[in-house]
Amino acid sequence: MKILGVEQIISVSAVGSLREDLPPMDFLIPDQFFDRTRGRKATFFGEGVVAHIAFDKPTCPRLSKLLAGACDRVGVKAHNGGTYVCMEGPAFSTLAESHTYRQLRFDVIGMTNLTEAKLAREAELCYATFAMITDYDCWHPEHDSVTVDMIIGYLNKNAENAQRAIREAVRALGDERSCGCGSAAAHAILTDRKRIPAAARKRLAPIIGKYI
């Protein structure tokens, strides 16, 4: 995407709710992530380049606000802000894990967004996500009565809502980026530029070429 000239990414993913007041069919636009993954490749750096990107605010606030506004305009109920706990998968949570996440006051759970957000930040791309709630996680007393058909039904309806929201968001997107995402790597590179191997320079040219 970076090589193609992409500067802004709108992500869509299905999530489970960890709160009673976040029911299926609502959207959440998270502004925080909590990492429960293991061993995923979540950086472009290493192999000759040491860099530490700022990630305290893991989504683009400007783009997230735009997504929330798009939902409002097309009649999709969206909650702007919240914590997405990213688990490894492909199995779902144990009951003990689900209760722990609720005690930690996380809002939704999924398996994808965190790694995407980290890579997007390193690539200096704006990133925000529509987290589509398809079900309550296994903590919910009525979880066992939820069928696969019900979840697929919610997922399909959510997909229709996401398509409408994306179309509206893209109309309002614009080219100007007033956030700091486009310069996120400016002060992240710790390796002496003179010591960066030629292979690393070539591999990372689309990401940090303007800095090295």
Secondary structure, 3 states (H helix, E strand, C coil): CCCCCCCEEEEEEEEEECCCCCCCCCEEECCEEEEECCCCCCCCCCCCCCECCCCCCCCCHHHHHHHHHHHHHHCCCEEECCEEEEECCCCCCCHHHHHHHHHCCCCEEECCHHHHHHHHHHCCCEEEEEEEEEEECCCCCCHHHCCHHHHHHHHHHHHHHHHHHHHHHHHCCCCCCCCCHHHCCCCCECCCHHHCCHHHHHHCHHHHCCCC
